[in-house]
Amino acid sequence: MYSKRELQLLVISDVHLGTFGCHARELLHYLKTVNPQTLVLNGDIIDMWNFSKNYFPSAHMDVLRHIMKMASHGTHVYYITGNHDEMLRKYTDLQLGNFEIVDKLLLNLDGKKAWIFHGDVFDASTKGYAKFLAKLGGKGYDLLILINRFINWILNVFGREKMSFSKKVKDSVKKAVAFVNDFETTAAELAIEKKYDYVVCGHIHMPQIKSVKTEKGEVIYLNSGDWVENLTALEYNKGQWDIFNYDKNYFDLIYPKENNEEQDIVSKILAS
């Protein structure tokens, strides 16, 4: 039997519960192996842009149940709203026991200040008329992920390596690469101006830990990635930040009898 790892802080973001691309079962497996003092859900946990009453599997609900169980057992849970779950912003500052909904968060970590927010404030595509196009793009992205999961299932059957269509698109489009760089630079420069030690974001689905220096100072920029493509989280303990990367082989040993979510999705595609 495995023992849970004790963490001071755990940050996850961009889970997108309620979409085909979400790896809810894998996230649940991971959450069951850690015991954080503080859990920060840094936006886009529930995908209300693409939410459908026809698709919200039990594994997705199990993630929410487990998070609330963590809160009831002493973990302080902060839910920071993102653009895909912006409907929750009308409940900002709501607190129920150890569970709080906030727009942004400032934490003291061993004498250093960590500024945590989702990051959609830097993205013009989430506002005004462009927001409609972004929502439309979100539907297309979810379809791309769905097709990708189906193709990967076929590749796995033939013993071939899996691939990520969305990553290939992002890496090959110069505008996408420039947006990521601008996003990271903007977040870091603002944090330096505010004299914070860490700035922690989500939104762009790009896990990262790096030091950023300007004429005005230095800050550690961090991004928790996502649970659609990368399956990553940020862990902080005893002054050390680490990016957690989900290892399927390791967790298959812990949960050998669990159903394969990818197989469930393929079955749904074939049945439609």
C-alpha positions in Angstrom: 0.0 0.0 0.0 1.4 3.4 -1.0 1.7 6.2 1.5 0.5 9.7 0.7 3.2 12.4 0.0 2.9 15.4 2.3 3.0 18.7 0.5 2.8 22.3 1.7 1.1 23.5 -1.5 -0.3 21.9 -4.6 -1.5 23.9 -7.6 -3.5 22.4 -10.5 -5.3 24.2 -13.3 -7.1 23.7 -16.6 -8.7 20.4 -15.8 -11.7 21.1 -18.0 -14.1 18.7 -16.3 -17.1 18.1 -18.6 -15.1 17.8 -21.8 -13.8 14.7 -23.7 -10.2 15.9 -23.4 -10.2 15.9 -19.6 -8.1 13.1 -18.0 -10.3 13.0 -14.8 -9.4 9.5 -13.8 -5.7 10.2 -14.0 -6.1 13.3 -11.9 -8.1 11.4 -9.3 -5.4 8.8 -9.1 -2.8 11.5 -8.5 -4.9 13.4 -5.9 -5.3 10.2 -3.9 -1.5 9.9 -3.5 -0.9 13.4 -2.0 -1.9 15.2 1.2 -1.4 19.0 0.7 -1.8 21.5 3.4 -3.1 23.9 0.7 -4.7 23.0 -2.7 -5.1 25.8 -5.3 -7.4 25.1 -8.2 -6.1 27.7 -10.5 -8.9 28.2 -13.0 -10.8 26.3 -15.7 -11.4 23.3 -13.4 -15.0 22.9 -14.7 -15.4 23.8 -18.4 -18.6 25.8 -18.4 -18.0 27.1 -21.9 -18.2 23.6 -23.4 -20.4 22.0 -20.7 -23.0 19.5 -21.9 -25.6 17.7 -19.8 -25.0 14.7 -22.0 -21.4 14.3 -21.0 -20.2 14.5 -17.4 -18.9 11.0 -16.5 -18.7 9.6 -13.0 -14.9 10.0 -13.0 -15.4 13.8 -13.5 -17.8 13.9 -10.5 -15.4 11.8 -8.5 -12.7 14.4 -8.9 -15.0 17.1 -7.4 -16.1 14.7 -4.6 -12.5 14.0 -3.7 -11.5 17.6 -3.6 -14.4 18.4 -1.2 -13.3 15.4 0.8 -9.8 16.8 1.0 -11.3 20.1 2.3 -13.3 18.3 4.9 -10.1 16.5 6.1 -8.1 19.7 6.7 -6.8 20.8 3.3 -7.4 24.5 2.6 -8.8 24.6 -0.9 -8.8 27.8 -3.0 -10.8 27.8 -6.2 -9.4 30.6 -8.4 -11.8 31.4 -11.3 -10.6 31.2 -14.9 -12.3 32.1 -18.2 -13.9 28.8 -18.7 -15.5 28.9 -15.2 -16.0 32.6 -15.1 -19.6 32.1 -14.0 -18.3 31.4 -10.6 -16.9 34.9 -10.3 -20.2 36.1 -8.9 -19.4 34.0 -5.9 -16.0 35.5 -5.3 -15.0 35.5 -1.6 -17.5 32.8 -0.8 -16.1 30.6 2.0 -17.5 27.3 3.1 -15.2 25.8 5.8 -11.9 25.1 4.2 -13.2 25.9 0.7 -12.9 29.4 -0.8 -13.7 30.9 -4.2 -11.4 33.8 -5.2 -10.2 35.7 -8.3 -6.5 35.8 -7.3 -4.4 34.7 -4.3 -1.4 35.9 -2.4 0.3 33.3 -0.2 3.3 33.5 2.1 5.6 30.6 1.4 8.4 30.3 4.0 8.8 34.1 4.0 8.4 34.6 0.2 5.4 36.0 -1.5 3.6 33.9 -4.2 1.1 35.7 -6.5 -1.3 33.2 -8.0 -4.0 33.8 -10.7 -5.3 32.0 -13.7 -3.9 34.4 -16.4 -6.9 35.0 -18.7 -6.6 38.7 -17.9 -3.7 38.8 -20.3 -5.7 37.2 -23.1 -7.7 39.6 -25.3 -9.4 36.6 -27.0 -11.4 36.0 -23.8 -13.2 39.4 -23.9 -15.8 41.1 -26.1 -16.6 39.8 -29.6 -13.4 37.8 -29.5 -14.8 35.8 -26.6 -17.5 34.3 -28.9 -14.8 33.2 -31.3 -12.7 31.8 -28.4 -15.8 29.7 -27.3 -16.2 28.5 -30.8 -12.5 27.7 -30.9 -12.9 25.8 -27.7 -15.5 23.5 -29.3 -13.1 22.9 -32.1 -10.3 22.2 -29.7 -12.4 19.7 -27.8 -13.2 17.9 -31.0 -9.5 17.8 -31.9 -8.7 16.3 -28.5 -11.5 13.8 -29.0 -10.2 12.7 -32.4 -6.7 12.6 -31.0 -7.7 10.3 -28.2 -9.3 8.0 -30.8 -6.2 8.0 -32.9 -4.0 7.3 -29.9 -6.1 4.3 -29.0 -5.5 2.9 -32.4 -1.7 3.6 -32.2 -1.6 1.9 -28.8 -3.3 -1.2 -30.3 -0.5 -1.4 -32.8 2.2 -0.7 -30.3 3.0 2.7 -31.7 3.9 5.9 -29.8 1.1 8.3 -28.9 1.1 11.8 -30.4 -0.5 15.1 -29.6 -2.2 17.0 -32.5 -2.8 20.2 -30.4 0.9 20.3 -29.3 2.1 20.0 -32.9 -0.2 22.8 -33.9 0.9 25.1 -31.1 4.5 24.4 -31.7 4.3 25.0 -35.4 2.3 28.2 -35.3 4.6 31.2 -34.7 1.8 33.3 -33.3 1.0 30.7 -30.7 4.7 30.5 -29.6 4.9 34.4 -29.5 1.7 34.5 -27.4 3.2 32.1 -24.8 6.4 34.1 -24.6 4.5 37.4 -24.2 2.2 35.8 -21.6 5.1 34.7 -19.5 7.0 37.9 -19.9 4.0 40.1 -19.0 3.2 38.0 -15.9 6.8 38.1 -14.7 7.2 41.8 -15.3 4.1 42.6 -13.3 5.2 40.4 -10.4 8.6 42.1 -10.4 6.9 45.5 -10.2 4.9 44.3 -7.2 8.0 42.8 -5.6 6.7 39.3 -5.5 9.0 36.3 -5.4 6.8 33.9 -7.3 4.1 34.3 -10.0 2.0 31.2 -10.6 -0.4 31.0 -13.6 -2.4 28.5 -15.6 -4.4 29.2 -18.8 -1.9 28.5 -21.5 -1.5 24.7 -20.8 2.3 25.0 -20.8 4.0 23.7 -17.5 7.0 25.8 -16.6 9.3 26.9 -13.9 11.9 29.5 -14.8 13.6 32.6 -13.4 12.9 35.9 -15.2 15.2 38.9 -14.8 14.6 42.5 -15.8 16.3 45.8 -14.9 13.8 46.1 -12.0 14.5 42.7 -10.4 13.9 39.0 -10.6 11.0 36.6 -10.1 10.3 32.9 -10.5 7.6 32.3 -13.1 5.6 29.1 -12.8 2.8 27.5 -14.7 0.9 24.4 -13.6 0.1 23.2 -17.1 -3.2 21.2 -17.5 -5.0 17.9 -17.3 -5.9 17.7 -21.0 -2.6 17.3 -22.7 0.3 17.5 -20.3 -1.2 16.0 -17.0 0.9 18.2 -14.8 0.7 20.0 -11.5 3.0 22.3 -9.4 4.1 21.0 -6.0 5.8 23.1 -3.3 7.5 21.7 -0.2 10.2 23.0 2.1 11.2 25.9 -0.2 11.3 23.7 -3.4 9.0 23.9 -6.4 8.6 20.9 -8.7 6.5 20.1 -11.8 4.6 16.8 -11.3 4.3 14.8 -14.5 1.8 11.9 -14.5 3.5 8.6 -15.1 0.9 6.1 -16.5 3.1 3.1 -15.9 3.6 4.0 -12.2 -0.1 4.6 -11.6 -1.2 1.5 -13.5 0.7 -0.5 -10.9 -1.3 1.3 -8.1 -4.7 1.1 -9.8 -4.4 -2.1 -12.0 -8.2 -2.8 -12.0 -9.3 0.7 -13.0 -11.2 1.0 -16.3 -9.3 2.8 -19.1 -10.9 6.2 -19.7 -9.5 6.3 -23.2 -11.3 3.0 -24.0 -14.6 4.5 -22.6 -14.2 7.5 -24.9 -13.5 5.3 -27.9 -16.5 3.2 -27.2 -18.6 6.4 -27.1 -17.3 7.5 -30.5 -18.0 4.1 -32.1 -21.5 4.1 -30.6 -22.4 7.5 -32.0 
